[in-house]
């Protein structure tokens, strides 16, 4: 019995020594600085997002990711603008003077100085302005008006000026009010809004309730498919001519579903995108079908 006790004690001591000498499993995840910024020609400089990435093993808290104490600078045409952080941090950094708008065909350089001493840089060259050549129509009625279209029974053609060095254009259709419908009629009514019926719609999809839908086209004209509209009522139809940085990032975001650092343009200890685009838009109204 004594021998058995001695053996057990020896095993316990050996186990303790082995456990004490073994290093604890390290947390190998190192947060990275994530930058997401798009400059839109003729718009103020705003929504410059600066965040820390978070480990998948931790509880994700969106508000904890924002970096609120960095020095964020925008350089262009021998000028330097120092941005300020939104009070909540959620809307990122912006330049307070809203009269300062993003210029076309201009190089903008982003410089971020973190409290750790790290510096992040990136640059973009903004596209030129452009105009509609065949704008959307101010009022539409789905599905009745499809019978009046001469080129196709289910599409509406739009076109715009070509923008040099633009490979793909983005088309965005956004419903501006998913609740009210009659408010925008003449005279106004109390009618509420409703969705455009699509028998194939996946109501379980995360994108089902998004108010915007995006498309990509390699030409300076496109058919707007009627079923692109998600709700009736007030719509904003936009076309964006992105710089190459914005294009690469967007195609990655919408098509690949994963991050490829080669498709970003951030220099230094960070990842993400600093891009730009020129944009045109048009307000239309999609009416309920007449009974």
N, C-alpha and C positions, 0 to 999 in steps of 0.2 A: 504494500500500500504506500509506504514511504517512497519507494522508487517511482511509483505511478505519479505521486504528488510532485516529486522532483521533476519528472518529465513534463507534467502539465505546466508547472511554473516556468520551466525553461522555454516551452512553446509560447506561453503568454508573453514572456520577456522578449523573445525573438520577434513575435508578431508586433509588439509595441515598438521595438527598435526599427523594424522594417517599415511600419506605418509612419513613424515619426520622421524617418529619413526620406520618405517619398514626398515629392513636391505635390502641392495641390494642383488640380487641373487649372491651367491658366485660361483667362478670358482673352482669346487671341484677336477679338474684334477691336479694330482701331477706327473710331469715327473719322469720317472725311467731311470736308467742307463742300457743300453742294450749292452751286450758283445757277439761277435760272432767271434770265433777263431778256426781254424783247423790246427793242426800241421801234416805235411805229412812227413813220414820217408824219409830221404835222401834229403830233400828239405830245403832251408833256412827258417828262422822264419820270416814270413811276413804276411801282411793282417790281423793284429790283430785289429778288428773293435771295436770301443768304441763310443757309441752314446747316446743321450738323446731321449727317446720316445716323441712323440708330440701328442697333443690333436686333436681329429677328428674335433673339432669345429674351429680349426685354419687352416690357409692356410699352406699346407705342403710344406716345403722347405728342400730338401734333404741335401743341404750343411750346413744348420743351425743345423742339428742334431749332427754333429761330435764334439767330445770332444778332443781338441788338446793340453790341458795343464795338463794332468795327468802324474803321474810317473807310468810307466808300467814295471814290472819286471818279468822275467822268471827264476825260480830256478830249477836246476837239478844237480845230482851228486856233491853236495856241491859247485856248481858254481851258480853265479847270473849274468844274462845278463840284462842290462838296454836298453829298446827299445826306438827308436826315432820316432817321428810322421812324416809322409809324409807331404811335404810342403803344399799340398792342403787339407790334412786331409781325403780325399776320400778313399785313399788306406790304411788308418789306420796306425798302428805302425809296425815297423820292426826292425830287428837287422842289423846294417850296414855291418858287416863282413859276406859276403855271403859264405865264406868258412866254417862257422859253420853250420853244417847240423843237422837236427833232428835225434836222435839216435833211433834204434828199442828197444823194451822191456825195456823202461826207464820211470820212473815217472817224469813228468814235472808239476810244480806248477806255476800258474799265480797269481800275486799280483798286484792290481791296487790301487794306492793312489790318490784320488781325491782332488782338492783344498779345497773342503768343509770339508775335514778331514775324509770322509768315506773311508773305505777300502773294496775292493772286492777280493775274493779269489776263486780259483777253481783248480782242478788237473785232469790229465789224465795219463793213462799208455799206451804208444805207442805199437801197435802190432808189431810182428816180420816181417822181410822181407819174401817175397815168390816169386815164379817164375811160368811162364807158363809151363804147361805140354802138352797142345795142343794149340799152339798160333793161332791167326787169320792168314789168308793167306795174303801175301803182295799185291796181285792184285785180284780184283773181277770184274765180269761183270754181271750186272743185266739187264734183267732177264735170259740171255742165260745160265750162269753157273749153274743155279738151276737144269738143266737137268743132270749135271754131279755129283751131290751130291748123295751119296749112302744111307745115313741114312734118309733123308727127302727131299722132293722136294722144300721146301721153307725156309730152315734154314741152318745155318752154325754153327757147333759145336766148342766151345772153352772150355778149361779146365785149371785149375791151382792148385797149391799145397794148401792143407788145412792150415788154420791159426788157432792155438788153441784159444779157447774162442770167436771165431767169429760166430755169430748166422746167420747173413745175410751178403751177399756181395753186393756191388753196381757195376753195369755195366754202363759205360758212353760212348756214341758214339758222337763224336764231329766232325763236318765238319770244317776243318781248313782254308778254303777259299771258300766263297760262290760266289765269283765273277769270279775268274780266274780258268780255267780248263786246257787249252792248255799249260800254263806255265810249268806244271809238266810232260808233255809228252816228249818223246825222238824221234825225235827232237821236240823242243817246237813249239807250234802254237799260234794263237791269238784267239782260241775258248774260248768263255765265258762259265761260269758254268750254270747249270739249276737244277731244283728240280727233285727229284724222284716222279713220278706221282702216286698219291693215290686218287682214285675216291671218297673215303669217307672223305678226309681231310676237316677239318673245317677251312676255310680261315679267319674266324672272330675271332678265338680263340687267346688269348694273346700269347699262346705258339707256334703259327704257324711259326713265324719268328725266334724263338730261334735256335741257332746253335747246341745245345746239346739236347740229350734225355737220360733219366736215367731209370734204371730198378733195381729191387731187386730180388735176388735169395738166397734160403737157402742152396744150394749145391755149391760145388767147380767146377761145370761145368754148361754150359747153351747153348741153341741154340740162335744164334743171328738171329733174324727174319729180313729178307731182308728189309722189309718196315720200320725198325727202322732207316735206313739211310734217311736223309732229303734232302740232296743234293748229286750230284755226285762229283767226285774229291777226293782230299786228306782228309783222315779221321784219327782220333786218337781213337782207341778202348782201353778203360781203365777198369781195375777191381780194386776196393778199398776194403780193409779189414778194417772196421771201429772199433774203440773201442765202448763200450756200450753207452757212452755219445753221440757220433756222430750218432750212429744208432738210438737212441731214438729221437733225435732232427730231423733227416732226415725223419723218418717215420711220425712224427708229421707234418712236413712241407709239405710233399708230399701227405699224406693221410688224415689228419684231417682238415687241412685248418684253424686251430685256435691254439692259444697259451695255453698250459697247463704248469704252473710253475713246476709241479711235474716231467716233462720230461726234465727240464734243470738241470744244476749242478753248478750254480753260488751261492756262499755263500756271505752273506752280503746284502747291499742295492742295489741289481741289479738283472737282469734277463738275461737269454741267455744260451750260450753253450761254453765250452772250451773242445774240443774233439781232436781226432787224428785218423790217418789212415795210413796204408801201401798201396802202390799203384804200380801197374805194367801197362804198356801201350804198344801199338803196332801201328805202322803207316801202314795203308793200303791205297789203291787207288781204288776207284769204277769207272769203265769205263762206258761210255755211251753204250747202246746196239748197236751191229753192225747192219747195215742196210742189 
